Amino acid sequence: MTTRLTTLILSATAAIALLLVASPPAGAKASDAVDACGAIDRGDLTATVPLEVQSNIFMTVTTSHGPFPVRCGNGVTAGAVHIEVKHRVPNWGDALSCIKKVIDRAPGQPNRNGKTNYELAVAPGNVFTVVRGDIGIITAYPSGGDLENKWRQCSVS
């Protein structure tokens, strides 16, 4: 019994140590959409997304206005891969929380392309924009620099 307990304690300690070592640095960005959509990050704020998965739903954000899909997209101007790569999503928990918050709190404004824009100032110097179209969320992004921290700030505001 003591041997099993010791083994269990050692295993748990090793697992915790591994999690601590494997934690991403504060400036890390997500690669969930790139990975899930089979995309290739080009390193120039764009990615190549296979044509056959571009319309696949990566995640859905549920708002007070209904659920809206976030599709894989084209990796250049629209979709989850674009949002992740160009707008430096640190993690999708923060991103979905922020997108939901912006849609729930900001009045939607039609734009000239037939889409709906939502803009919300979550803090001084931190204005978030979400663009929604017929296919779901097109893009979402904070203003200015230090994007990773702005996503986090929006998520907890």
ZADO-1210 file (C-alpha; in nm, 4 decimals, padded with zeros to 6 digits):
<atoms>
<atom x="00.0000" y="00.0000" z="00.0000" code="MET" pos="1"/>
<atom x="00.2808" y="00.2414" z="00.0920" code="THR" pos="2"/>
<atom x="00.4582" y="00.1694" z="-00.2382" code="THR" pos="3"/>
<atom x="00.1444" y="00.2481" z="-00.4402" code="ARG" pos="4"/>
<atom x="00.0879" y="00.5696" z="-00.2463" code="LEU" pos="5"/>
<atom x="00.4509" y="00.6741" z="-00.2956" code="THR" pos="6"/>
<atom x="00.4272" y="00.5974" z="-00.6689" code="THR" pos="7"/>
<atom x="00.1054" y="00.7979" z="-00.6940" code="LEU" pos="8"/>
<atom x="00.2588" y="01.0957" z="-00.5117" code="ILE" pos="9"/>
<atom x="00.5710" y="01.0849" z="-00.7318" code="LEU" pos="10"/>
<atom x="00.3572" y="01.0637" z="-01.0456" code="SER" pos="11"/>
<atom x="00.1451" y="01.3602" z="-00.9383" code="ALA" pos="12"/>
<atom x="00.4555" y="01.5626" z="-00.8523" code="THR" pos="13"/>
<atom x="00.6098" y="01.4835" z="-01.1908" code="ALA" pos="14"/>
<atom x="00.2894" y="01.5830" z="-01.3704" code="ALA" pos="15"/>
<atom x="00.2747" y="01.9155" z="-01.1854" code="ILE" pos="16"/>
<atom x="00.6412" y="01.9835" z="-01.2600" code="ALA" pos="17"/>
<atom x="00.5807" y="01.9079" z="-01.6286" code="LEU" pos="18"/>
<atom x="00.2868" y="02.1494" z="-01.6378" code="LEU" pos="19"/>
<atom x="00.4941" y="02.4220" z="-01.4768" code="LEU" pos="20"/>
<atom x="00.7785" y="02.3750" z="-01.7239" code="VAL" pos="21"/>
<atom x="00.5423" y="02.3475" z="-02.0218" code="ALA" pos="22"/>
<atom x="00.3470" y="02.6665" z="-01.9423" code="SER" pos="23"/>
<atom x="00.3753" y="02.9167" z="-02.2280" code="PRO" pos="24"/>
<atom x="00.5586" y="03.2450" z="-02.1665" code="PRO" pos="25"/>
<atom x="00.3466" y="03.5562" z="-02.1105" code="ALA" pos="26"/>
<atom x="00.4055" y="03.6776" z="-02.4689" code="GLY" pos="27"/>
<atom x="00.3101" y="03.3473" z="-02.6290" code="ALA" pos="28"/>
<atom x="00.0299" y="03.3390" z="-02.8824" code="LYS" pos="29"/>
<atom x="-00.2139" y="03.0617" z="-02.9573" code="ALA" pos="30"/>
<atom x="-00.1772" y="02.8219" z="-03.2461" code="SER" pos="31"/>
<atom x="-00.5039" y="02.6333" z="-03.1887" code="ASP" pos="32"/>
<atom x="-00.6770" y="02.7593" z="-03.5046" code="ALA" pos="33"/>
<atom x="-00.3654" y="02.7119" z="-03.7181" code="VAL" pos="34"/>
<atom x="-00.3335" y="02.3550" z="-03.5896" code="ASP" pos="35"/>
<atom x="-00.7048" y="02.2624" z="-03.6001" code="ALA" pos="36"/>
<atom x="-00.7511" y="02.4038" z="-03.9496" code="CYS" pos="37"/>
<atom x="-00.4339" y="02.2479" z="-04.0913" code="GLY" pos="38"/>
<atom x="-00.2979" y="02.5913" z="-04.1765" code="ALA" pos="39"/>
<atom x="00.0608" y="02.7003" z="-04.2266" code="ILE" pos="40"/>
<atom x="00.1645" y="03.0244" z="-04.0573" code="ASP" pos="41"/>
<atom x="00.3672" y="03.2137" z="-04.3203" code="ARG" pos="42"/>
<atom x="00.5326" y="03.4333" z="-04.0576" code="GLY" pos="43"/>
<atom x="00.4110" y="03.7545" z="-04.2228" code="ASP" pos="44"/>
<atom x="00.0843" y="03.7877" z="-04.0245" code="LEU" pos="45"/>
<atom x="-00.0931" y="03.5616" z="-04.2739" code="THR" pos="46"/>
<atom x="-00.1407" y="03.1872" z="-04.3078" code="ALA" pos="47"/>
<atom x="-00.2264" y="02.9397" z="-04.5793" code="THR" pos="48"/>
<atom x="-00.5471" y="02.7508" z="-04.5007" code="VAL" pos="49"/>
<atom x="-00.6438" y="02.4493" z="-04.7146" code="PRO" pos="50"/>
<atom x="-00.9437" y="02.5366" z="-04.9312" code="LEU" pos="51"/>
<atom x="-01.1374" y="02.2294" z="-04.8179" code="GLU" pos="52"/>
<atom x="-01.1440" y="02.3424" z="-04.4504" code="VAL" pos="53"/>
<atom x="-01.1899" y="02.7181" z="-04.4868" code="GLN" pos="54"/>
<atom x="-01.5670" y="02.6972" z="-04.4192" code="SER" pos="55"/>
<atom x="-01.5290" y="02.4537" z="-04.1269" code="ASN" pos="56"/>
<atom x="-01.6389" y="02.5853" z="-03.7887" code="ILE" pos="57"/>
<atom x="-01.3422" y="02.6227" z="-03.5543" code="PHE" pos="58"/>
<atom x="-01.5477" y="02.7432" z="-03.2548" code="MET" pos="59"/>
<atom x="-01.8804" y="02.9073" z="-03.1819" code="THR" pos="60"/>
<atom x="-01.9277" y="03.2154" z="-02.9665" code="VAL" pos="61"/>
<atom x="-02.2646" y="03.2363" z="-02.7926" code="THR" pos="62"/>
<atom x="-02.3846" y="03.5922" z="-02.7401" code="THR" pos="63"/>
<atom x="-02.7061" y="03.7580" z="-02.6298" code="SER" pos="64"/>
<atom x="-02.7797" y="03.7970" z="-03.0040" code="HIS" pos="65"/>
<atom x="-02.7386" y="03.4260" z="-03.0706" code="GLY" pos="66"/>
<atom x="-02.4571" y="03.1856" z="-03.1481" code="PRO" pos="67"/>
<atom x="-02.2103" y="03.2855" z="-03.4185" code="PHE" pos="68"/>
<atom x="-01.9578" y="03.0479" z="-03.5717" code="PRO" pos="69"/>
<atom x="-01.5917" y="03.1340" z="-03.6061" code="VAL" pos="70"/>
<atom x="-01.4888" y="02.9468" z="-03.9201" code="ARG" pos="71"/>
<atom x="-01.1343" y="02.8497" z="-04.0144" code="CYS" pos="72"/>
<atom x="-01.1383" y="03.1183" z="-04.2842" code="GLY" pos="73"/>
<atom x="-00.8797" y="03.2045" z="-04.5456" code="ASN" pos="74"/>
<atom x="-00.5913" y="03.2970" z="-04.3140" code="GLY" pos="75"/>
<atom x="-00.5474" y="03.6391" z="-04.4731" code="VAL" pos="76"/>
<atom x="-00.8601" y="03.8526" z="-04.4260" code="THR" pos="77"/>
<atom x="-01.1176" y="03.6430" z="-04.2419" code="ALA" pos="78"/>
<atom x="-01.1750" y="03.3632" z="-03.9943" code="GLY" pos="79"/>
<atom x="-01.0152" y="03.2065" z="-03.6902" code="ALA" pos="80"/>
<atom x="-00.6731" y="03.1524" z="-03.8457" code="VAL" pos="81"/>
<atom x="-00.6600" y="03.5162" z="-03.9599" code="HIS" pos="82"/>
<atom x="-00.7674" y="03.6423" z="-03.6146" code="ILE" pos="83"/>
<atom x="-00.5149" y="03.4184" z="-03.4408" code="GLU" pos="84"/>
<atom x="-00.2176" y="03.4969" z="-03.6648" code="VAL" pos="85"/>
<atom x="-00.2661" y="03.8623" z="-03.7546" code="LYS" pos="86"/>
<atom x="-00.4231" y="03.9848" z="-03.4326" code="HIS" pos="87"/>
<atom x="-00.2028" y="03.7756" z="-03.1999" code="ARG" pos="88"/>
<atom x="-00.4601" y="03.5854" z="-02.9951" code="VAL" pos="89"/>
<atom x="-00.2822" y="03.4692" z="-02.6775" code="PRO" pos="90"/>
<atom x="-00.5465" y="03.2002" z="-02.6167" code="ASN" pos="91"/>
<atom x="-00.8959" y="03.1304" z="-02.7440" code="TRP" pos="92"/>
<atom x="-01.0534" y="03.1478" z="-02.3977" code="GLY" pos="93"/>
<atom x="-00.9638" y="03.5171" z="-02.3842" code="ASP" pos="94"/>
<atom x="-01.0589" y="03.5689" z="-02.7477" code="ALA" pos="95"/>
<atom x="-01.4056" y="03.4134" z="-02.7209" code="LEU" pos="96"/>
<atom x="-01.4749" y="03.5958" z="-02.3940" code="SER" pos="97"/>
<atom x="-01.3762" y="03.9240" z="-02.5544" code="CYS" pos="98"/>
<atom x="-01.5713" y="03.8676" z="-02.8787" code="ILE" pos="99"/>
<atom x="-01.8817" y="03.7799" z="-02.6755" code="LYS" pos="100"/>
<atom x="-01.8370" y="04.0872" z="-02.4543" code="LYS" pos="101"/>
<atom x="-01.8015" y="04.3226" z="-02.7521" code="VAL" pos="102"/>
<atom x="-02.1112" y="04.1849" z="-02.9305" code="ILE" pos="103"/>
<atom x="-02.3170" y="04.1823" z="-02.6089" code="ASP" pos="104"/>
<atom x="-02.2241" y="04.5376" z="-02.5041" code="ARG" pos="105"/>
<atom x="-02.1762" y="04.7336" z="-02.8266" code="ALA" pos="106"/>
<atom x="-02.4516" y="04.8283" z="-03.0694" code="PRO" pos="107"/>
<atom x="-02.4020" y="04.6645" z="-03.4077" code="GLY" pos="108"/>
<atom x="-02.3525" y="04.9061" z="-03.6950" code="GLN" pos="109"/>
<atom x="-02.4019" y="04.7980" z="-04.0565" code="PRO" pos="110"/>
<atom x="-02.0992" y="04.8647" z="-04.2749" code="ASN" pos="111"/>
<atom x="-02.0807" y="04.9285" z="-04.6485" code="ARG" pos="112"/>
<atom x="-01.9936" y="04.5633" z="-04.7174" code="ASN" pos="113"/>
<atom x="-02.3203" y="04.4286" z="-04.5752" code="GLY" pos="114"/>
<atom x="-02.1578" y="04.3155" z="-04.2508" code="LYS" pos="115"/>
<atom x="-02.2117" y="04.4316" z="-03.8931" code="THR" pos="116"/>
<atom x="-01.9363" y="04.6085" z="-03.6979" code="ASN" pos="117"/>
<atom x="-01.9237" y="04.6184" z="-03.3189" code="TYR" pos="118"/>
<atom x="-01.6782" y="04.8500" z="-03.1398" code="GLU" pos="119"/>
<atom x="-01.6228" y="04.8669" z="-02.7665" code="LEU" pos="120"/>
<atom x="-01.3723" y="05.0657" z="-02.5621" code="ALA" pos="121"/>
<atom x="-01.2740" y="04.8246" z="-02.2856" code="VAL" pos="122"/>
<atom x="-01.0115" y="05.0583" z="-02.1377" code="ALA" pos="123"/>
<atom x="-00.8330" y="05.3793" z="-02.2388" code="PRO" pos="124"/>
<atom x="-00.6379" y="05.2989" z="-02.5547" code="GLY" pos="125"/>
<atom x="-00.8011" y="04.9578" z="-02.5913" code="ASN" pos="126"/>
<atom x="-01.0859" y="04.9585" z="-02.8412" code="VAL" pos="127"/>
<atom x="-01.2019" y="04.6233" z="-02.9757" code="PHE" pos="128"/>
<atom x="-01.3669" y="04.5709" z="-03.3116" code="THR" pos="129"/>
<atom x="-01.5638" y="04.2622" z="-03.4116" code="VAL" pos="130"/>
<atom x="-01.6976" y="04.2195" z="-03.7646" code="VAL" pos="131"/>
<atom x="-01.9832" y="03.9736" z="-03.8202" code="ARG" pos="132"/>
<atom x="-02.1249" y="03.8606" z="-04.1520" code="GLY" pos="133"/>
<atom x="-02.3700" y="03.6018" z="-04.2818" code="ASP" pos="134"/>
<atom x="-02.1153" y="03.3253" z="-04.2268" code="ILE" pos="135"/>
<atom x="-02.0380" y="03.4268" z="-03.8663" code="GLY" pos="136"/>
<atom x="-01.7457" y="03.6139" z="-03.7145" code="ILE" pos="137"/>
<atom x="-01.5243" y="03.7557" z="-03.9899" code="ILE" pos="138"/>
<atom x="-01.2579" y="03.9223" z="-03.7765" code="THR" pos="139"/>
<atom x="-01.1931" y="04.0606" z="-03.4299" code="ALA" pos="140"/>
<atom x="-00.9074" y="04.2751" z="-03.3103" code="TYR" pos="141"/>
<atom x="-00.7857" y="04.5280" z="-03.0531" code="PRO" pos="142"/>
<atom x="-00.6534" y="04.8694" z="-03.1502" code="SER" pos="143"/>
<atom x="-00.2866" y="04.9650" z="-03.1346" code="GLY" pos="144"/>
<atom x="00.0025" y="04.7543" z="-03.0123" code="GLY" pos="145"/>
<atom x="00.0626" y="04.5053" z="-02.7293" code="ASP" pos="146"/>
<atom x="-00.2168" y="04.2924" z="-02.8711" code="LEU" pos="147"/>
<atom x="-00.1727" y="03.9878" z="-02.6454" code="GLU" pos="148"/>
<atom x="-00.2227" y="04.1938" z="-02.3309" code="ASN" pos="149"/>
<atom x="-00.5168" y="04.3792" z="-02.4833" code="LYS" pos="150"/>
<atom x="-00.6973" y="04.0475" z="-02.5499" code="TRP" pos="151"/>
<atom x="-00.6406" y="03.9509" z="-02.1857" code="ARG" pos="152"/>
<atom x="-00.7519" y="04.2932" z="-02.0621" code="GLN" pos="153"/>
<atom x="-01.0712" y="04.2726" z="-02.2668" code="CYS" pos="154"/>
<atom x="-01.1459" y="03.9237" z="-02.1400" code="SER" pos="155"/>
<atom x="-01.1359" y="04.0276" z="-01.7739" code="VAL" pos="156"/>
<atom x="-01.2857" y="04.3776" z="-01.8068" code="SER" pos="157"/>
</atoms>
